[in-house]
Amino acid sequence: MDRKVRVAQYGTGKMSVYTMRYVYEKGGEIVAAIDVNPSVIGKDIGEIMGCEEKGVKVVSNDEAEKVLSETKPDIVIVTTMSLINDVKDSLMLCAKLGLNAITTCEEAFFPMNSNPKITDEIDKTAKENNCTITGSGYQDMYWGELISAMAASTHKIKKIKGSSSYNVEDYGIALAKAHGAGLDLDSFQTEVASNDEISNEKRQYLIQNGEFVPSYMWNVNGWLCSKLGLTIESQIQKCVPQTYKEDIVSSTLGMTVKAGMATGMSAVVTTTTKEGIIIESECIGKVYSKEDYDKNEWAVEGEPNTTLVIARPNTVELTCATIVNRIPDVINAPAGYVTTDKMDELRYRVRPLNEYVK
């Protein structure tokens, strides 16, 4: 491509501060910005980024179709919600307009194993209008590609086991609430944990009807099985509350999470495969105490045993850098809903983004 990559930013919250700056610093340009928050609508994106004005004002979600049709970006970055049901409208709009899109929505990383109905709808529309839709972010590398690389250097695998923790304060109120942060334990049981205390038949019914609520690792395990060529026989998840001995103030929730209340949750997903390999992954998302920090730990058990530990990763920045580095891959990919396990390996972009676009 002999010009700058043109990017639209859909959602101008915490993550966009980094995604927009990274786009500029990688030689691209932001041509539109969209949000639902009245407090940011009308602001120049430079004010949101904490730099000089860029000449692009944030418009309301009601004007999304108009501004995207007029600016015709090469790709739209969607940094809003965590479930595919919640980002469906924005992704469908991009597909309808023939615009490539990449989202930080965690379920969108591999949504066909949790909501095939919506995934198929988006896929069909994207193919009709010759564009690509995908999900990416921190999990693309740290729960995905690094693990498949470890597997590639292993002779025989019996089990893959992973655990990752992150501070829900860094990702906004939608994610914090999805983790049950701020609920008393009875409410957590009713609103969060009980969703997984169901039969496999009931779970499959919910999945097929677009009513299942996956934990983040549900989609990661699906991605890993697809990447490694494994055939899933069964998959279950269990969500348990996290608590702390003292009160914790949450700026994201706008409340004090009292001692003994849920600060978030741990979600464990266990996948058994026809090939005999078990994948057991856990994500711990909560409002951090002063003692907590991000950690990512994975082990491949077999011949040989290998463990990977990443302590204190800058999860937000890594998420956003991954999104921006993926942009050429999305533009180059075939039309449809294409998950990143079907794209080239994630690469650092030394040159401007447009030089990687075929």
C-alpha positions as CSV (number, residue, x, y, z in Angstrom):
1,M,0.0,0.0,0.0
2,D,1.5,3.3,-1.1
3,R,-0.3,5.5,1.5
4,K,-0.9,5.5,5.2
5,V,-3.3,3.0,6.7
6,R,-6.5,4.7,7.6
7,V,-8.0,3.6,10.9
8,A,-11.2,4.4,12.7
9,Q,-11.4,4.1,16.5
10,Y,-14.7,2.6,17.8
11,G,-14.7,3.2,21.5
12,T,-12.5,5.9,23.0
13,G,-11.9,4.7,26.6
14,K,-8.8,3.5,28.3
15,M,-7.6,1.2,25.6
16,S,-7.9,3.7,22.8
17,V,-5.3,6.0,24.4
18,Y,-2.8,3.4,23.4
19,T,-4.2,2.0,20.2
20,M,-4.6,5.5,18.7
21,R,-1.1,6.6,19.7
22,Y,0.4,3.3,18.4
23,V,-1.4,3.7,15.1
24,Y,0.2,7.1,14.6
25,E,3.6,5.9,15.7
26,K,3.5,3.0,13.3
27,G,2.9,5.3,10.4
28,G,-0.9,5.1,10.2
29,E,-3.6,7.7,10.8
30,I,-6.9,7.9,12.7
31,V,-9.7,9.2,10.4
32,A,-12.7,8.7,12.7
33,A,-13.6,8.1,16.3
34,I,-16.9,6.9,17.8
35,D,-18.2,6.6,21.3
36,V,-21.4,6.4,23.3
37,N,-20.1,8.5,26.3
38,P,-21.5,12.1,26.2
39,S,-18.5,13.4,28.1
40,V,-16.1,12.6,25.2
41,I,-18.4,13.2,22.2
42,G,-17.1,16.4,20.4
43,K,-13.6,16.1,21.9
44,D,-10.6,16.0,19.6
45,I,-8.9,12.6,19.9
46,G,-5.7,14.5,20.7
47,E,-7.2,15.5,24.0
48,I,-8.1,11.9,24.8
49,M,-4.6,10.8,23.9
50,G,-3.0,13.6,25.9
51,C,-1.2,15.2,23.0
52,E,-1.8,18.0,20.4
53,E,-5.1,18.1,18.5
54,K,-5.3,15.7,15.5
55,G,-8.3,17.3,13.8
56,V,-10.6,14.3,14.4
57,K,-13.6,14.8,16.7
58,V,-15.3,11.9,18.5
59,V,-18.8,11.4,17.2
60,S,-21.8,9.6,18.8
61,N,-22.7,6.0,18.1
62,D,-25.8,7.3,16.3
63,E,-23.5,8.8,13.6
64,A,-21.3,5.7,13.3
65,E,-22.6,4.6,9.9
66,K,-22.4,8.1,8.4
67,V,-18.9,8.8,9.6
68,L,-17.5,5.4,8.6
69,S,-19.2,5.6,5.1
70,E,-17.7,9.1,4.6
71,T,-14.1,8.4,5.9
72,K,-13.8,4.9,4.4
73,P,-11.1,3.6,6.8
74,D,-9.0,0.5,5.9
75,I,-9.7,-1.0,9.2
76,V,-11.8,-0.2,12.4
77,I,-10.4,-0.9,15.8
78,V,-13.3,-1.8,18.2
79,T,-12.4,-1.4,21.9
80,T,-15.7,-1.5,23.7
81,M,-17.1,-4.6,25.4
82,S,-16.1,-8.1,26.2
83,L,-18.9,-10.3,24.8
84,I,-19.7,-10.9,21.1
85,N,-23.4,-10.1,21.8
86,D,-22.3,-6.6,23.0
87,V,-20.1,-5.8,20.0
88,K,-22.3,-7.5,17.4
89,D,-23.8,-4.2,16.2
90,S,-20.5,-2.5,15.6
91,L,-18.9,-5.5,13.9
92,M,-22.0,-6.1,11.8
93,L,-21.9,-2.4,10.7
94,C,-18.3,-2.8,9.6
95,A,-19.2,-6.0,7.7
96,K,-22.2,-4.3,6.1
97,L,-20.0,-1.4,5.0
98,G,-17.2,-3.7,3.7
99,L,-14.8,-2.4,6.4
100,N,-12.1,-4.6,8.0
101,A,-12.4,-4.7,11.8
102,I,-10.3,-5.9,14.7
103,T,-11.7,-5.9,18.3
104,T,-10.3,-6.4,21.8
105,C,-13.6,-8.2,22.7
106,E,-12.3,-11.3,24.4
107,E,-15.0,-13.6,23.2
108,A,-14.3,-12.5,19.6
109,F,-10.9,-14.2,19.8
110,F,-12.6,-17.5,18.9
111,P,-16.4,-16.9,19.0
112,M,-17.5,-19.9,17.0
113,N,-17.2,-22.2,20.1
114,S,-19.4,-19.9,22.2
115,N,-21.8,-18.1,19.9
116,P,-21.7,-19.7,16.4
117,K,-25.0,-18.0,15.5
118,I,-23.6,-14.5,15.6
119,T,-20.3,-15.5,14.2
120,D,-21.9,-17.1,11.2
121,E,-24.0,-13.9,10.6
122,I,-20.9,-11.7,10.7
123,D,-19.0,-14.1,8.6
124,K,-21.7,-14.2,5.9
125,T,-22.0,-10.4,5.8
126,A,-18.3,-9.9,5.7
127,K,-17.8,-12.3,2.8
128,E,-20.7,-10.7,0.9
129,N,-18.9,-7.3,1.3
130,N,-15.3,-8.5,0.9
131,C,-13.9,-7.5,4.3
132,T,-12.3,-9.3,7.3
133,I,-13.5,-9.3,10.9
134,T,-11.4,-10.7,13.8
135,G,-10.6,-10.5,17.5
136,S,-7.1,-10.1,19.0
137,G,-5.3,-8.6,21.9
138,Y,-3.2,-9.9,24.8
139,Q,-4.5,-13.5,24.4
140,D,-3.3,-13.6,20.8
141,M,0.3,-13.8,21.9
142,Y,0.4,-14.7,25.7
143,W,-2.4,-17.3,25.7
144,G,-2.1,-18.3,22.1
145,E,1.0,-18.0,20.0
146,L,3.6,-18.5,22.8
147,I,1.8,-21.6,23.9
148,S,1.6,-23.1,20.4
149,A,5.3,-22.3,20.0
150,M,6.1,-24.2,23.2
151,A,4.0,-27.1,21.9
152,A,5.9,-27.0,18.6
153,S,9.2,-27.8,20.4
154,T,7.7,-30.7,22.4
155,H,7.9,-34.3,21.4
156,K,4.8,-35.6,23.2
157,I,2.2,-33.6,25.1
158,K,-0.1,-34.9,27.8
159,K,-1.5,-31.6,29.2
160,I,-1.3,-27.9,28.7
161,K,-2.0,-25.9,31.8
162,G,-2.2,-22.1,32.0
163,S,-3.0,-19.3,34.4
164,S,-3.2,-15.6,33.9
165,S,-4.2,-12.8,36.2
166,Y,-5.1,-9.2,35.4
167,N,-6.5,-6.1,37.1
168,V,-10.1,-5.4,36.0
169,E,-9.5,-1.7,37.0
170,D,-7.4,-1.4,33.8
171,Y,-10.2,-2.4,31.4
172,G,-13.3,-0.4,32.3
173,I,-16.6,-1.0,34.0
174,A,-18.0,-3.5,31.5
175,L,-15.2,-6.0,32.1
176,A,-15.2,-5.5,35.9
177,K,-19.0,-6.2,36.1
178,A,-18.6,-9.3,33.8
179,H,-16.2,-10.6,36.5
180,G,-18.7,-10.1,39.3
181,A,-16.5,-7.5,40.9
182,G,-18.4,-5.7,43.7
183,L,-21.0,-8.4,44.2
184,D,-21.7,-10.0,47.6
185,L,-21.0,-13.8,47.5
186,D,-24.7,-14.7,47.3
187,S,-25.2,-12.4,44.3
188,F,-22.0,-13.8,42.7
189,Q,-23.4,-17.3,43.0
190,T,-26.7,-16.2,41.4
191,E,-25.5,-13.9,38.7
192,V,-22.2,-15.5,37.7
193,A,-21.3,-18.9,39.1
194,S,-24.7,-20.5,38.6
195,N,-24.5,-20.0,34.9
196,D,-22.0,-22.8,34.7
197,E,-23.7,-25.3,37.0
198,I,-25.5,-26.9,34.1
199,S,-25.5,-30.1,32.1
200,N,-23.5,-30.4,28.9
201,E,-26.8,-30.6,27.0
202,K,-28.0,-27.4,28.5
203,R,-24.6,-25.7,27.7
204,Q,-24.8,-26.8,24.1
205,Y,-28.3,-25.5,23.9
206,L,-27.2,-22.1,25.2
207,I,-24.2,-22.0,22.8
208,Q,-26.3,-22.8,19.7
209,N,-28.9,-20.2,20.7
210,G,-26.4,-17.5,21.4
211,E,-27.2,-17.3,25.1
212,F,-24.0,-18.8,26.6
213,V,-21.7,-16.5,28.6
214,P,-18.1,-17.8,28.2
215,S,-15.1,-17.0,30.4
216,Y,-12.2,-15.6,28.5
217,M,-10.3,-19.0,28.5
218,W,-13.3,-20.7,26.9
219,N,-12.5,-19.1,23.6
220,V,-8.7,-19.4,24.2
221,N,-9.0,-23.2,24.6
222,G,-10.9,-23.3,21.3
223,W,-8.3,-21.2,19.6
224,L,-5.4,-23.4,20.9
225,C,-7.2,-26.6,19.7
226,S,-7.7,-25.1,16.3
227,K,-4.1,-23.9,16.1
228,L,-2.7,-27.3,17.2
229,G,-5.1,-29.4,15.1
230,L,-6.8,-31.0,18.1
231,T,-10.3,-32.4,18.1
232,I,-12.4,-31.3,21.1
233,E,-14.5,-34.0,22.8
234,S,-15.7,-32.0,25.8
235,Q,-15.2,-28.6,27.4
236,I,-16.5,-27.3,30.7
237,Q,-15.9,-24.1,32.8
238,K,-16.2,-23.2,36.4
239,C,-16.2,-19.7,37.9
240,V,-15.3,-19.0,41.5
241,P,-15.2,-15.6,43.3
242,Q,-12.1,-13.9,44.5
243,T,-12.2,-12.0,47.8
244,Y,-9.8,-9.9,49.9
245,K,-9.4,-9.5,53.6
246,E,-9.7,-5.7,53.5
247,D,-11.8,-3.1,51.8
248,I,-10.6,-2.1,48.3
249,V,-11.5,1.1,46.6
250,S,-12.4,0.6,42.9
251,S,-12.3,3.7,40.8
252,T,-13.7,1.8,37.8
253,L,-16.7,0.6,39.7
254,G,-17.0,3.8,41.7
255,M,-17.4,2.0,44.9
256,T,-15.6,0.4,47.8
257,V,-15.5,-3.4,47.6
258,K,-15.9,-4.5,51.1
259,A,-13.8,-7.2,52.7
260,G,-15.3,-10.6,51.9
261,M,-17.2,-9.4,48.8
262,A,-16.2,-10.5,45.3
263,T,-13.3,-8.6,43.9
264,G,-13.6,-10.6,40.7
265,M,-13.4,-14.2,39.7
266,S,-11.3,-17.1,38.7
267,A,-12.6,-19.0,35.7
268,V,-11.1,-22.5,34.9
269,V,-11.8,-24.1,31.6
270,T,-11.0,-27.8,31.0
271,T,-10.9,-29.2,27.5
272,T,-10.5,-32.9,26.6
273,T,-9.5,-33.9,23.1
274,K,-9.7,-37.0,20.9
275,E,-5.9,-37.0,20.7
276,G,-5.7,-37.4,24.5
277,I,-4.3,-33.9,25.2
278,I,-6.0,-32.0,28.0
279,I,-6.0,-28.2,28.1
280,E,-6.7,-26.6,31.5
281,S,-6.6,-22.8,31.6
282,E,-7.5,-20.3,34.3
283,C,-7.9,-16.6,34.1
284,I,-8.1,-14.5,37.3
285,G,-9.6,-11.1,36.8
286,K,-10.2,-8.9,39.9
287,V,-9.8,-5.5,41.5
288,Y,-6.2,-5.7,42.7
289,S,-5.0,-5.2,46.3
290,K,-1.7,-3.6,46.9
291,E,-0.1,-7.0,46.9
292,D,-1.4,-8.2,43.6
293,Y,0.3,-8.0,40.2
294,D,-0.3,-9.4,36.7
295,K,1.2,-12.8,36.0
296,N,1.0,-15.2,33.1
297,E,2.2,-18.8,33.6
298,W,1.8,-21.8,31.2
299,A,3.2,-25.3,31.4
300,V,3.4,-28.0,28.7
301,E,3.5,-31.4,30.4
302,G,5.0,-34.3,28.4
303,E,8.3,-35.0,26.9
304,P,9.9,-32.7,27.9
305,N,8.1,-30.6,30.5
306,T,8.3,-26.8,29.8
307,T,7.1,-23.9,31.9
308,L,6.8,-20.3,30.8
309,V,6.3,-17.5,33.4
310,I,5.9,-13.8,32.6
311,A,5.7,-11.7,35.7
312,R,4.3,-8.2,35.7
313,P,3.4,-8.0,32.0
314,N,2.1,-4.6,31.0
315,T,-1.2,-6.2,29.9
316,V,-3.0,-3.1,28.6
317,E,0.0,-1.9,26.5
318,L,0.6,-5.4,25.2
319,T,-3.0,-5.8,24.2
320,C,-3.0,-2.6,22.3
321,A,0.4,-3.2,20.6
322,T,-0.9,-6.6,19.5
323,I,-4.0,-5.1,18.0
324,V,-2.0,-2.5,16.0
325,N,0.7,-5.0,14.9
326,R,-2.1,-7.3,13.6
327,I,-3.6,-4.6,11.3
328,P,-1.7,-5.7,8.1
329,D,-2.6,-9.3,8.8
330,V,-6.3,-8.5,9.0
331,I,-6.2,-6.4,5.8
332,N,-4.3,-9.1,4.0
333,A,-6.6,-11.9,5.2
334,P,-9.5,-13.5,3.1
335,A,-13.0,-12.1,3.6
336,G,-15.1,-13.4,6.4
337,Y,-14.8,-13.9,10.2
338,V,-11.2,-15.1,10.3
339,T,-9.6,-15.9,13.7
340,T,-5.9,-15.2,14.1
341,D,-4.9,-18.8,14.3
342,K,-5.6,-18.8,10.5
343,M,-3.4,-15.7,9.9
344,D,0.4,-15.2,9.8
345,E,2.4,-15.4,13.0
346,L,2.2,-12.1,14.9
347,R,5.2,-9.9,14.0
348,Y,6.9,-6.7,15.3
349,R,6.4,-4.0,12.7
350,V,9.7,-2.2,12.1
351,R,8.4,-0.2,9.1
352,P,5.1,1.7,8.7
353,L,2.0,-0.5,8.7
354,N,1.2,0.2,5.0
355,E,4.4,-1.4,3.9
356,Y,3.2,-4.8,5.2
357,V,-0.1,-4.5,3.3
358,K,-0.1,-6.6,0.1
